[in-house]
């Protein structure tokens, strides 16, 4: 260490490290505040022009993970992409995997992902009923049509119903 380093004031050290350089606030650490790791796919709002790249990435990962971890067809059938709840579960696992194995991870991500993966079979079973063993069977989507008329709903929502 030379004499110049020893004689730097705290303010000079802060300035040298570029801490708070923009605002003069030592609490401002500067740098990029963008999130690290993966970004989840919000399928509901995904623009069509972005859909293909996300579907391809998810398919590649699903094919890899089901072989790598010997996932039975009863949990993830070949028609997985036609089952919305299964897509959401697999997509969430894919995002967690990407974040956990990101180069910015401190090394605990893979263990965290495997902890989540251990919980996956029950979640996958809940998302897929196993009805496609003889080919894809479309699920009748739930509908809210006729569930409650406007007047009934308005009357209900006019009170808290807390007791």
Secondary structure, 3 states (H helix, E strand, C coil): CCHHHHCCCHHHHHHHCCCCCCCCCCCCCCCCCCCCCCCCCCHHHCCHHHHHHHHHHHHHHHHHHHHHCCCCCCCCCCCHHHCHHHHHHHHHHHHHHHHHCCCCCCCCHHHHHHHHHHHHHHHHHHHCCCCCCCCCCCCCCCCCCCCCCHHHHHHHHCCCCCC
